[in-house]
């Protein structure tokens, strides 16, 4: 699909030109060139994205990577002309990020839910607070299910064969609404939380809002849980009440050691009736707008749920700027991590769990005057799996340090970064087609590029060059510019400089001093000059000027992928693909192929 996505953020002011939203940077008039300001510090892990507003996170692990999805607050920010308050009504798309080191995140663009659900007619309103899961179908192929809040009145579902799409709406209407058995009375039918148990059965929790007519502040009566049919596209039976004290919103589900763990956000109401709650289990009353959790073996039995207390207390802003919150807890163990916790040891704490949440940290740092535009963060959460005990989580700017080093000798997309300054995103297939409205495409990830202005830069943390060092570097880009590779700091002396000019996307290659590009480094790609520059990908090599050199070995087990890493069955006719194969000696090779025949 040919769609344009351009998300950019103002240092001083914003202007609209055609359908491209461009960041105008204020530079100091004297001295050395001033680089674009960054709104995320270079040593911090939060927020995930240094320039995209997003919220209500959910996540999954697939093929060695963790994928994070969220509400696209940037869509409302653009609709509001980058000012005013977030009203949420124009959020009709979702964002997608992924990482394998939990520090350098690849932005895969947006999922245009409004377009995908256009066949719903008046039934579609918005797309908030997604929850995602995946499984293998009867033929052993992966299938992904993405549930979302259709405003506050119903829940929809999308389906795909890849974590980044393309997605489709398998139904012609919402999956859950007020007519779904067991839902009424429920004030807000939204904020789904989905999980698949060990037997392959799907479950979904949802609901929220102020106490309904038969409820109370202590037990609002708005939380529901239901089993899903084998299709994952309908309720099996009816939803039942989940008695969550002071529930307000943000349902999510996990399975830990064969038990269901339900998390949710509490309300702002007083806690005067806490002592009347027989299931408090000696726990103190949760603070307002804290994240709490409950555990059970039998989710459809309301009396079986055990309240465990809060695991993200609301102790002010933590310097993160949030009132209420929405979290997702995700276990993530990289494919190359062979460490495991000792089994059946109640004292063993798993350190492979991470909490995703949102704050207004990016908005506060940008200080544009807008309010309520959120950004996703990550912090570690300690979990005692044997008895599902969650440790208290501290939210901070530091976030999570890189859990592994990034390999610079593999092709890396320009959209992968820890932080940046002065960049914007766009889909290169539609740049020349001006429209009056910014279009957020369903499949923007396929052709997403990073637009670089003069003084713009990106940073990648913990890059492992090894002891031999890099002998050459390839920049895939179009336009005219000068790229300086700086190590350790964006203001460091350039370790290499590449001047380039091309009307189309080309690989520009330079030789390097291998004694400089060794060990573990942070890389800054600084564009000191840039005219119509779109930055696509990069790669270092331990072969001088040989980034696309064909390996003289017999390929076996050959596979093809597009530039977003999605498998391609038949690459014939595609302009460029990534080829991955194992040679006759068992060594794996990855290379980019152009003008594939």
Protein Blocks (a to p, Z undefined) as FASTA:
>chain_A
ZZdddddddfkbccdehjbccddddddfehjddddddfbdfkbcbdfblkbccehiaddd
eehiacdddddfklmmmmnoopajdehlmmcbdcddddfkomaccdebjadfklmmmmnm
mmpmbdchiaddddddfkopacddddddehjlbccddddfbfnbpaddfbfbdfbdfklg
hkagcfbgghiaddddfkopacddededjddfklcfklnolaccddddfkopacehjadd
dddehiabhpacddeehiacddddddfbdcklmmmpmklnopacddehiacddddfblml
mklpccebjfbdcehjnonopabdcddddddddfklcbdcdehiakbccfkbccddddfk
lmmmnonopahiacdddddddddfknopacdddddfklpadfbdcdfkbccdfkbcfbde
hiacddfklmmmccfbdcddfklmmmgccdddehiacddehiaebjnopabdcdddedjd
dddddehiakbccfbdcddddfbdcdddddddfklmgcjdddddddfbcehiacfbdcdd
fbehilmgccdbddehiacddfkopacfblghiabdcdddddfkopacddddehiZZ
